[in-house]
Amino acid sequence: MEVSGDREYIYSSIELDRYEGQVIEELKASSQEAIPDPDEWLEEELERNILLTTVDAIINWSRRSSLWTAMCFPACCAFELIAVEGPRFDLSRFGMEILRASPRQADLMITAGTLTWKMAPNVKRIYNQMPEPKWVIAMGACAISGGIFRSSYSVVPGYNKIIPVDVYVPGCPPRPEALIHGIRMLQRKIAKTPVVPDLPELPLKGKRR
Ligand code: SF4
């Protein structure tokens, strides 16, 4: 025991130094060889699990598995869309639970509700501000054709009059299962879209006439 001022220590500073030196010497003695690379198993795993695919397939897989929806809920179909986002139907399964308030971070517009001509310029502006590639699902009779309000002077008879629509989901309102089916159809469409456009044929050099 060592006494320093009015405090008592169980171990003296010399004992602590000696113990620390002993630990270091033991570690030095047992650490002369490099520890084997813990990722050695990786080589074997790679040999057994290499997956070959195309650029189109991998890019389209990532695009269709992370669709982010721009907010566009002008009328009552919105409640079915909100239900799809909830825990029962769980849109997170498709990597698309995030509703983006900013169109610049969205690549999908689900048009859930009646559109009036007064609102149309704003919806078109939101669509234009979304970056490419982008897609649109017209949800419900009003989004497809104006629905029961079709003959009204103030209602747009279908979103496809102002923006291009990829998938139509009928119903008034469509049930959440129907919307999920529409989303699955859009995913299939994205999967088939060529990412790299066909290049024009180059003229062959020295081609005989
Ligand atoms: S389709 Fe029916 S539920 Fe949907 S916005 Fe129109 S009236 Fe409302």
Residues whose N, C-alpha, C, O or C-beta is under 5 A from the ligand:
A	BS01	SF4	A75 C76 C77 G113 T114 G140 A141 C142 G147 G171 C172 P173
